[in-house]
Amino acid sequence: MNSGGGFGLGLGFGLTPTSVIQVTNLSSAVTSEQMRTLFSFLGEIEELRLYPPDNAPLAFSSKVCYVKFRDPSSVGVAQHLTNTVFIDRALIVVPCAEGCRFSLVDDCN
């Protein structure tokens, strides 16, 4: 058990809970506002980043979104949206370690 009394299981990162999720298999038509609306029902969002961003000059076939919740327990709830069809694709929602390219995706050229 960890010091919080829980087992820390189910998040995919051993005993270290995370408050960040990675959402993949997103439609190229999705916007950051749609992602914010969808995930705000699961918990308070501290930060949300969509790549490529809404104003990207090039067209892409899919997008990826990182959502950081204020409460790490929202991560487990968000994982239940995996395989939910959103626009035209089934979402894939996985926990992401706090340092997982969420802070600055720009630095991984």
KAZIDA-V843641 format. One record per run of one state. SS is the DSSP state (2 for helix, 1 for strand, 0 for the rest). FROM is the first residue (numbers start at 0). LEN is the number of residues. If there is no record, write none. Layout:
# KAZIDA-V843641
((SS;FROM;LEN) (SS;FROM;LEN))
This chain:
# KAZIDA-V843641
((0;0;19) (1;19;8) (0;27;4) (2;31;9) (0;40;4) (1;44;7) (0;51;10) (1;61;8) (0;69;3) (2;72;9) (0;81;3) (1;84;2) (0;86;2) (1;88;2) (0;90;1) (1;91;5) (0;96;8) (2;104;3) (0;107;2))
